[in-house]
Amino acid sequence: GWLPEQARLLTGRTGWVVAHQQGLGKNQSLELDLGAQRMVTGLILQGGKYRDVNIFIKRFRVTYSTNGTDWSHILEENSNRVKVLHV
């Protein structure tokens, strides 16, 4: 029920919003361009409410790219399995 443009990247006191994307299926994604290579040490996920129902992400995967074309998954330690993060 949430639209991609409701996502935000907070840096200090400013926010950032993605452009609207049509046709996202069950496996939705959110792509962020940080402008340069950066070390991301954490994510904060915020749920919401839709028609009196609490909605939030329960699990997700993280992929990364330095060129926006070739993507790599974060993997389980000592494994080739994609790491699934649980909230």
HELIX and SHEET records of a PDB file:
HELIX    1   1 PRO A    4  GLN A    6  5                                   3    
SHEET    1   A 2 GLY A  48  TYR A  50  0                                        
SHEET    2   A 2 VAL A  53  ILE A  55 -1                                        
SHEET    1   B 2 ARG A  59  PHE A  60  0                                        
SHEET    2   B 2 LEU A  85  HIS A  86 -1                                        
SHEET    1   C 2 THR A  63  TYR A  64  0                                        
SHEET    2   C 2 SER A  72  HIS A  73 -1                                        
END                                                                             
